Amino acid sequence: MTRITLILAAMGGLLGLTVQPALSASVKITPLGSHDGEFCAYDRALIFEDPDGTRILYDAGRTVRGPDDPRLGKIDGVLLSHVHGDHLGDIHSSTANAGECGQPKFDVKDTPSSNTEKIVVAKKAKFFVGGEMNSWFGTRIPAAGGTKEQVVTLRFGAMSKLGGVSIWSVPAAHSNGISPAFLSGDLAKDMQANGLTAYVGPPGGYVLRFSNGLTVYLSGDTGVIADQDFVIHREFQAKLAVLNIGDVFTTGPTEAAYVINELVKPNAVIASHANEAATKDGKVLPNTKTATFKAAVHVPMYAPLSGKTMEFDANGKCAGGC
């Protein structure tokens, strides 16, 4: 072997060493809840950060403190599962830790706009929505100072890319009526008087596949559905799930455990939408829905503690912060 060949071989080896960590880096997941270090009643919002730096906000709801919340940082994309106030964001807190974990204080009114729309516009982010939400937000986002091009239609079976992240829309069993509080004029008054909401297409969830290979199922609000086996497990082979456990409006902890153990079969799960003060000092409280869910699932369960970043490898194994 010539000297030049040896030098080139050595350089190739060095390049391989420098590139490999970037390819295998972890996905960072940061919950943005109402109370620092806890999992509280209205906590929905999560930020996902790909190894390439792409940052995606999921269901901002009421606990992101508006577009100026310093926890947000750069946001490239926003996902919305459905338009109920606790996910779209009809109100939010102006300060951290306002009220109690089980009953946070929300002192800022966002309607007839929404917390989510304000964040999309301020961050100049892509906004991924399904159903008929694209036409509705396609009108509202430009009216709020953004552009129609920010609104990305993503219906079942389709896929969009944002940086190194592939995004699919998947079904959910829930409802998706927009409250009159988000509307104005006579239409809002008539709907309010008749107890009606405006249908904007089916609710949904998402599957995200990151550049390190990790595939994550975001359930939105849902009951038990066959798609969790046939689509989420068999087609996408999700290794990490974020699943609602709150009962009444969605799967409760026992039903959610069935979804994890028998249908989705991921390697780990992050609880969501518990509708309770689930932790104290960062520890899951006994006799809570979250404790019931944790005991029932056959894989590691993580409570999304606000502000605490978790990291996951390609197989859904926690690599730090859990």
C-alpha beads as a LAMMPS data file, in Angstrom:
LAMMPS data file: protein, C-alpha beads

322 atoms
321 bonds

1 atom types
1 bond types

-500.0 500.0 xlo xhi
-500.0 500.0 ylo yhi
-500.0 500.0 zlo zhi

Masses

1 110.0

Atoms # bond

1 1 1 0.000 0.000 0.000
2 1 1 1.425 3.403 -0.994
3 1 1 1.911 6.276 1.420
4 1 1 -0.872 8.279 -0.299
5 1 1 -3.268 5.349 0.030
6 1 1 -2.475 5.047 3.745
7 1 1 -3.081 8.761 4.273
8 1 1 -6.421 8.622 2.430
9 1 1 -7.469 5.563 4.415
10 1 1 -6.593 7.305 7.674
11 1 1 -8.518 10.412 6.638
12 1 1 -11.525 8.259 5.761
13 1 1 -11.397 6.659 9.184
14 1 1 -11.252 10.054 10.892
15 1 1 -14.193 11.302 8.835
16 1 1 -16.181 8.249 9.825
17 1 1 -15.448 8.956 13.491
18 1 1 -16.631 12.552 13.195
19 1 1 -19.792 11.813 11.227
20 1 1 -21.057 8.778 13.162
21 1 1 -22.023 10.518 16.456
22 1 1 -24.209 12.998 14.557
23 1 1 -26.036 10.186 12.792
24 1 1 -26.691 8.261 16.012
25 1 1 -27.459 11.201 18.318
26 1 1 -30.534 11.149 20.520
27 1 1 -33.888 12.829 19.986
28 1 1 -34.581 15.394 22.712
29 1 1 -38.103 15.715 24.143
30 1 1 -38.931 18.631 26.436
31 1 1 -42.362 18.959 28.113
32 1 1 -43.697 22.498 28.527
33 1 1 -46.142 22.183 31.415
34 1 1 -47.701 24.578 33.887
35 1 1 -45.445 23.823 36.870
36 1 1 -41.674 23.381 36.739
37 1 1 -40.528 19.802 37.253
38 1 1 -44.059 18.380 37.547
39 1 1 -46.708 16.612 35.444
40 1 1 -49.913 18.579 35.953
41 1 1 -53.577 18.592 34.980
42 1 1 -53.444 20.494 31.685
43 1 1 -49.984 19.499 30.481
44 1 1 -50.076 18.573 26.792
45 1 1 -47.210 20.434 25.098
46 1 1 -43.970 18.763 24.061
47 1 1 -41.014 19.966 21.991
48 1 1 -39.221 17.363 19.878
49 1 1 -35.704 18.178 18.717
50 1 1 -34.105 16.122 15.960
51 1 1 -30.344 15.510 15.998
52 1 1 -30.131 17.919 13.037
53 1 1 -31.610 20.736 15.177
54 1 1 -35.162 20.707 13.749
55 1 1 -37.574 21.611 16.568
56 1 1 -41.268 20.680 16.514
57 1 1 -43.919 21.798 19.019
58 1 1 -46.806 19.400 19.637
59 1 1 -50.194 20.585 21.018
60 1 1 -49.199 23.892 22.643
61 1 1 -52.483 24.085 24.550
62 1 1 -52.729 26.254 27.648
63 1 1 -49.369 25.648 29.306
64 1 1 -47.053 27.314 26.786
65 1 1 -46.893 30.900 28.019
66 1 1 -47.549 32.505 24.638
67 1 1 -45.097 32.989 21.755
68 1 1 -42.642 34.812 24.038
69 1 1 -42.291 31.855 26.399
70 1 1 -38.494 31.572 26.761
71 1 1 -38.781 27.777 26.859
72 1 1 -39.827 27.705 23.203
73 1 1 -36.646 28.936 21.542
74 1 1 -36.523 28.243 17.816
75 1 1 -39.623 26.425 16.552
76 1 1 -39.579 25.088 12.990
77 1 1 -42.889 23.222 12.995
78 1 1 -46.101 23.056 14.997
79 1 1 -48.418 20.031 15.207
80 1 1 -52.059 20.242 16.296
81 1 1 -54.052 17.062 16.909
82 1 1 -57.452 18.777 17.198
83 1 1 -59.058 22.121 18.005
84 1 1 -60.344 21.664 21.555
85 1 1 -59.332 24.531 23.814
86 1 1 -56.903 22.530 25.933
87 1 1 -54.901 21.680 22.779
88 1 1 -55.420 24.723 20.529
89 1 1 -55.090 27.091 23.486
90 1 1 -57.969 29.362 24.485
91 1 1 -56.132 30.701 27.550
92 1 1 -52.652 30.525 29.044
93 1 1 -50.659 31.588 32.085
94 1 1 -48.504 34.698 32.107
95 1 1 -46.124 33.270 34.711
96 1 1 -44.688 29.915 35.673
97 1 1 -46.204 27.836 38.471
98 1 1 -49.426 29.878 38.654
99 1 1 -52.142 28.259 40.750
100 1 1 -51.894 24.626 41.773
101 1 1 -50.658 21.639 39.763
102 1 1 -54.152 20.147 39.798
103 1 1 -55.768 23.495 38.979
104 1 1 -53.363 25.865 37.231
105 1 1 -54.247 29.550 36.964
106 1 1 -54.664 30.827 33.409
107 1 1 -54.893 34.620 33.358
108 1 1 -54.356 35.433 29.649
109 1 1 -57.271 35.105 27.210
110 1 1 -56.268 34.066 23.679
111 1 1 -59.687 33.817 22.026
112 1 1 -60.985 34.528 19.434
113 1 1 -57.427 33.790 18.265
114 1 1 -55.500 30.977 19.958
115 1 1 -52.228 30.315 21.695
116 1 1 -51.217 27.969 18.866
117 1 1 -51.893 30.466 16.080
118 1 1 -49.950 33.197 17.862
119 1 1 -46.966 30.879 18.230
120 1 1 -47.115 29.791 14.555
121 1 1 -47.120 33.402 13.373
122 1 1 -44.447 34.669 15.779
123 1 1 -42.086 31.769 15.096
124 1 1 -42.767 31.728 11.326
125 1 1 -43.214 27.983 11.737
126 1 1 -44.790 25.418 9.444
127 1 1 -48.197 24.397 10.812
128 1 1 -49.242 20.799 10.137
129 1 1 -52.975 20.046 10.305
130 1 1 -55.414 17.505 8.886
131 1 1 -59.123 17.291 8.087
132 1 1 -60.720 20.601 7.122
133 1 1 -58.461 22.429 9.555
134 1 1 -56.152 23.420 6.705
135 1 1 -58.752 25.631 4.988
136 1 1 -59.825 27.217 8.291
137 1 1 -56.287 27.951 9.450
138 1 1 -55.333 28.826 5.878
139 1 1 -57.580 31.858 6.339
140 1 1 -56.770 32.625 9.962
141 1 1 -52.977 32.444 9.878
142 1 1 -52.615 35.109 7.124
143 1 1 -55.187 37.266 8.926
144 1 1 -53.034 37.048 12.056
145 1 1 -49.919 38.219 10.227
146 1 1 -48.534 34.934 8.908
147 1 1 -48.749 33.424 5.447
148 1 1 -50.989 30.789 3.901
149 1 1 -47.869 28.826 2.925
150 1 1 -47.159 28.159 6.594
151 1 1 -50.247 25.928 6.796
152 1 1 -49.388 22.412 5.620
153 1 1 -52.196 19.970 4.819
154 1 1 -51.411 16.525 6.193
155 1 1 -54.205 13.980 5.939
156 1 1 -54.213 10.244 6.662
157 1 1 -51.779 8.292 4.521
158 1 1 -49.719 11.351 3.567
159 1 1 -46.203 12.268 4.667
160 1 1 -44.373 15.577 4.928
161 1 1 -40.752 16.327 5.690
162 1 1 -39.378 19.038 7.946
163 1 1 -35.618 18.997 8.151
164 1 1 -34.631 15.451 9.000
165 1 1 -38.073 14.577 10.398
166 1 1 -40.724 12.637 8.460
167 1 1 -44.291 13.389 9.625
168 1 1 -47.377 11.253 9.026
169 1 1 -50.979 11.912 10.068
170 1 1 -52.757 8.945 11.688
171 1 1 -56.363 8.451 12.893
172 1 1 -57.747 9.074 16.373
173 1 1 -61.161 8.321 17.882
174 1 1 -62.308 11.586 19.429
175 1 1 -64.207 14.718 18.379
176 1 1 -63.041 17.925 16.718
177 1 1 -65.547 20.736 17.051
178 1 1 -64.313 24.320 17.255
179 1 1 -65.839 26.278 20.138
180 1 1 -67.732 29.506 19.381
181 1 1 -65.157 31.207 21.626
182 1 1 -62.679 31.013 18.732
183 1 1 -65.143 32.675 16.341
184 1 1 -66.751 36.104 16.105
185 1 1 -69.877 37.834 14.819
186 1 1 -73.382 36.426 14.458
187 1 1 -72.150 32.915 13.701
188 1 1 -70.408 32.710 17.083
189 1 1 -73.487 34.091 18.869
190 1 1 -75.858 31.663 17.144
191 1 1 -73.631 28.687 17.837
192 1 1 -73.250 29.698 21.469
193 1 1 -77.003 30.121 21.887
194 1 1 -77.646 26.664 20.436
195 1 1 -74.835 24.861 22.229
196 1 1 -73.097 23.957 18.972
197 1 1 -69.516 23.637 17.809
198 1 1 -68.273 23.853 14.218
199 1 1 -66.890 20.647 12.722
200 1 1 -63.467 21.041 11.108
201 1 1 -62.813 17.467 10.043
202 1 1 -61.674 14.429 12.004
203 1 1 -59.194 14.608 14.892
204 1 1 -55.895 12.820 14.527
205 1 1 -52.498 11.912 15.819
206 1 1 -49.045 11.824 14.268
207 1 1 -46.118 9.540 13.647
208 1 1 -42.690 11.172 13.609
209 1 1 -39.571 9.477 12.266
210 1 1 -36.372 11.255 13.187
211 1 1 -33.016 11.286 11.446
212 1 1 -31.522 8.879 14.002
213 1 1 -34.224 6.315 13.100
214 1 1 -36.470 6.771 16.135
215 1 1 -40.182 6.466 15.287
216 1 1 -42.644 8.064 17.734
217 1 1 -46.443 7.744 17.923
218 1 1 -48.302 10.861 19.141
219 1 1 -51.838 9.721 19.890
220 1 1 -53.632 13.046 20.190
221 1 1 -56.837 12.406 22.131
222 1 1 -58.141 8.958 21.298
223 1 1 -59.889 5.829 22.414
224 1 1 -58.761 2.313 21.541
225 1 1 -58.659 1.859 17.751
226 1 1 -57.531 -0.950 15.445
227 1 1 -55.178 1.461 13.666
228 1 1 -52.946 1.341 16.740
229 1 1 -52.138 -2.232 15.739
230 1 1 -52.494 -2.222 11.949
231 1 1 -50.937 1.188 11.278
232 1 1 -48.866 2.331 14.268
233 1 1 -47.415 -1.074 15.165
234 1 1 -47.377 -3.080 11.919
235 1 1 -46.680 -0.345 9.371
236 1 1 -44.620 2.183 11.331
237 1 1 -43.214 -0.018 14.101
238 1 1 -43.181 2.867 16.561
239 1 1 -40.579 2.446 19.307
240 1 1 -41.833 5.264 21.547
241 1 1 -45.408 6.386 22.209
242 1 1 -46.968 9.497 23.743
243 1 1 -50.405 8.401 24.926
244 1 1 -53.382 10.059 26.630
245 1 1 -54.483 8.408 29.890
246 1 1 -57.047 10.866 31.309
247 1 1 -60.278 8.826 31.068
248 1 1 -63.809 10.140 30.260
249 1 1 -62.711 12.086 27.165
250 1 1 -60.005 9.614 26.088
251 1 1 -58.618 6.227 27.100
252 1 1 -58.231 5.836 30.839
253 1 1 -55.100 4.313 32.371
254 1 1 -56.269 0.700 32.045
255 1 1 -57.402 1.102 28.426
256 1 1 -54.223 3.018 27.618
257 1 1 -52.143 0.188 29.082
258 1 1 -53.956 -2.248 26.773
259 1 1 -53.050 -0.028 23.806
260 1 1 -49.390 -0.100 24.796
261 1 1 -49.141 -3.769 25.769
262 1 1 -51.261 -5.351 23.053
263 1 1 -51.514 -2.954 20.113
264 1 1 -48.712 -0.426 19.668
265 1 1 -46.067 -2.469 21.550
266 1 1 -43.405 0.246 21.746
267 1 1 -40.262 0.015 23.839
268 1 1 -41.282 2.939 26.064
269 1 1 -44.179 5.318 26.631
270 1 1 -44.609 8.906 27.816
271 1 1 -47.894 9.537 29.614
272 1 1 -49.984 12.520 28.513
273 1 1 -53.311 14.228 29.148
274 1 1 -53.713 12.791 32.663
275 1 1 -56.043 15.592 33.843
276 1 1 -54.641 15.392 37.374
277 1 1 -51.798 16.507 39.592
278 1 1 -49.782 13.407 38.740
279 1 1 -46.499 14.171 40.494
280 1 1 -45.027 15.918 43.501
281 1 1 -41.353 16.853 43.577
282 1 1 -41.091 15.057 40.244
283 1 1 -42.266 11.703 41.617
284 1 1 -45.466 9.973 40.476
285 1 1 -48.053 10.142 43.250
286 1 1 -49.733 6.927 44.440
287 1 1 -53.443 6.431 43.774
288 1 1 -53.309 8.487 40.592
289 1 1 -54.219 7.525 37.055
290 1 1 -50.575 7.967 36.150
291 1 1 -49.504 5.488 38.857
292 1 1 -52.139 3.007 37.645
293 1 1 -50.889 3.320 34.065
294 1 1 -47.254 2.965 35.090
295 1 1 -47.995 -0.227 37.019
296 1 1 -50.037 -1.728 34.175
297 1 1 -47.697 -1.247 31.211
298 1 1 -44.970 -3.767 30.379
299 1 1 -42.462 -1.151 29.217
300 1 1 -40.832 1.837 30.924
301 1 1 -43.258 4.715 31.456
302 1 1 -42.030 8.270 31.807
303 1 1 -43.932 11.204 33.268
304 1 1 -43.393 14.381 31.203
305 1 1 -41.943 16.656 33.885
306 1 1 -42.147 20.263 32.742
307 1 1 -38.820 21.657 31.606
308 1 1 -36.977 18.356 32.051
309 1 1 -35.491 17.199 28.741
310 1 1 -35.469 13.474 28.012
311 1 1 -33.323 11.898 25.292
312 1 1 -34.149 8.758 23.316
313 1 1 -32.119 6.588 20.962
314 1 1 -33.369 4.935 17.778
315 1 1 -34.918 2.048 19.701
316 1 1 -36.923 4.228 22.090
317 1 1 -34.513 3.625 24.966
318 1 1 -33.977 6.586 27.274
319 1 1 -30.422 7.855 26.844
320 1 1 -30.662 10.608 29.453
321 1 1 -32.946 12.818 31.534
322 1 1 -35.460 10.123 32.458

Bonds

1 1 1 2
2 1 2 3
3 1 3 4
4 1 4 5
5 1 5 6
6 1 6 7
7 1 7 8
8 1 8 9
9 1 9 10
10 1 10 11
11 1 11 12
12 1 12 13
13 1 13 14
14 1 14 15
15 1 15 16
16 1 16 17
17 1 17 18
18 1 18 19
19 1 19 20
20 1 20 21
21 1 21 22
22 1 22 23
23 1 23 24
24 1 24 25
25 1 25 26
26 1 26 27
27 1 27 28
28 1 28 29
29 1 29 30
30 1 30 31
31 1 31 32
32 1 32 33
33 1 33 34
34 1 34 35
35 1 35 36
36 1 36 37
37 1 37 38
38 1 38 39
39 1 39 40
40 1 40 41
41 1 41 42
42 1 42 43
43 1 43 44
44 1 44 45
45 1 45 46
46 1 46 47
47 1 47 48
48 1 48 49
49 1 49 50
50 1 50 51
51 1 51 52
52 1 52 53
53 1 53 54
54 1 54 55
55 1 55 56
56 1 56 57
57 1 57 58
58 1 58 59
59 1 59 60
60 1 60 61
61 1 61 62
62 1 62 63
63 1 63 64
64 1 64 65
65 1 65 66
66 1 66 67
67 1 67 68
68 1 68 69
69 1 69 70
70 1 70 71
71 1 71 72
72 1 72 73
73 1 73 74
74 1 74 75
75 1 75 76
76 1 76 77
77 1 77 78
78 1 78 79
79 1 79 80
80 1 80 81
81 1 81 82
82 1 82 83
83 1 83 84
84 1 84 85
85 1 85 86
86 1 86 87
87 1 87 88
88 1 88 89
89 1 89 90
90 1 90 91
91 1 91 92
92 1 92 93
93 1 93 94
94 1 94 95
95 1 95 96
96 1 96 97
97 1 97 98
98 1 98 99
99 1 99 100
100 1 100 101
101 1 101 102
102 1 102 103
103 1 103 104
104 1 104 105
105 1 105 106
106 1 106 107
107 1 107 108
108 1 108 109
109 1 109 110
110 1 110 111
111 1 111 112
112 1 112 113
113 1 113 114
114 1 114 115
115 1 115 116
116 1 116 117
117 1 117 118
118 1 118 119
119 1 119 120
120 1 120 121
121 1 121 122
122 1 122 123
123 1 123 124
124 1 124 125
125 1 125 126
126 1 126 127
127 1 127 128
128 1 128 129
129 1 129 130
130 1 130 131
131 1 131 132
132 1 132 133
133 1 133 134
134 1 134 135
135 1 135 136
136 1 136 137
137 1 137 138
138 1 138 139
139 1 139 140
140 1 140 141
141 1 141 142
142 1 142 143
143 1 143 144
144 1 144 145
145 1 145 146
146 1 146 147
147 1 147 148
148 1 148 149
149 1 149 150
150 1 150 151
151 1 151 152
152 1 152 153
153 1 153 154
154 1 154 155
155 1 155 156
156 1 156 157
157 1 157 158
158 1 158 159
159 1 159 160
160 1 160 161
161 1 161 162
162 1 162 163
163 1 163 164
164 1 164 165
165 1 165 166
166 1 166 167
167 1 167 168
168 1 168 169
169 1 169 170
170 1 170 171
171 1 171 172
172 1 172 173
173 1 173 174
174 1 174 175
175 1 175 176
176 1 176 177
177 1 177 178
178 1 178 179
179 1 179 180
180 1 180 181
181 1 181 182
182 1 182 183
183 1 183 184
184 1 184 185
185 1 185 186
186 1 186 187
187 1 187 188
188 1 188 189
189 1 189 190
190 1 190 191
191 1 191 192
192 1 192 193
193 1 193 194
194 1 194 195
195 1 195 196
196 1 196 197
197 1 197 198
198 1 198 199
199 1 199 200
200 1 200 201
201 1 201 202
202 1 202 203
203 1 203 204
204 1 204 205
205 1 205 206
206 1 206 207
207 1 207 208
208 1 208 209
209 1 209 210
210 1 210 211
211 1 211 212
212 1 212 213
213 1 213 214
214 1 214 215
215 1 215 216
216 1 216 217
217 1 217 218
218 1 218 219
219 1 219 220
220 1 220 221
221 1 221 222
222 1 222 223
223 1 223 224
224 1 224 225
225 1 225 226
226 1 226 227
227 1 227 228
228 1 228 229
229 1 229 230
230 1 230 231
231 1 231 232
232 1 232 233
233 1 233 234
234 1 234 235
235 1 235 236
236 1 236 237
237 1 237 238
238 1 238 239
239 1 239 240
240 1 240 241
241 1 241 242
242 1 242 243
243 1 243 244
244 1 244 245
245 1 245 246
246 1 246 247
247 1 247 248
248 1 248 249
249 1 249 250
250 1 250 251
251 1 251 252
252 1 252 253
253 1 253 254
254 1 254 255
255 1 255 256
256 1 256 257
257 1 257 258
258 1 258 259
259 1 259 260
260 1 260 261
261 1 261 262
262 1 262 263
263 1 263 264
264 1 264 265
265 1 265 266
266 1 266 267
267 1 267 268
268 1 268 269
269 1 269 270
270 1 270 271
271 1 271 272
272 1 272 273
273 1 273 274
274 1 274 275
275 1 275 276
276 1 276 277
277 1 277 278
278 1 278 279
279 1 279 280
280 1 280 281
281 1 281 282
282 1 282 283
283 1 283 284
284 1 284 285
285 1 285 286
286 1 286 287
287 1 287 288
288 1 288 289
289 1 289 290
290 1 290 291
291 1 291 292
292 1 292 293
293 1 293 294
294 1 294 295
295 1 295 296
296 1 296 297
297 1 297 298
298 1 298 299
299 1 299 300
300 1 300 301
301 1 301 302
302 1 302 303
303 1 303 304
304 1 304 305
305 1 305 306
306 1 306 307
307 1 307 308
308 1 308 309
309 1 309 310
310 1 310 311
311 1 311 312
312 1 312 313
313 1 313 314
314 1 314 315
315 1 315 316
316 1 316 317
317 1 317 318
318 1 318 319
319 1 319 320
320 1 320 321
321 1 321 322
